[in-house]
Amino acid sequence: MRWLSDDFAGLVDLDEDQLWALGLLGGIDLPAGPGPGFLHSEDQIRGWRGEVRARRRG
């Protein structure tokens, strides 16, 4: 997520789709809580993958 922060503003040239995909990936490994497990399910991540592929084709 550092790439999306103001620390790197203007240093990296990303288009709208790249920024959108990084926004999704930036939270992909967030924990669901203090115990084991992740906030996002594998099914949700597969859905994101489909969205990324559709945008690339679009």
Secondary structure, DSSP 8 states (H G I E B T S, - for coil): -GGGSGGGTTTS---HHHHHHHHHHTTTT-BSSSSSSBSS-HHHHHHHHHHHHHHHH-
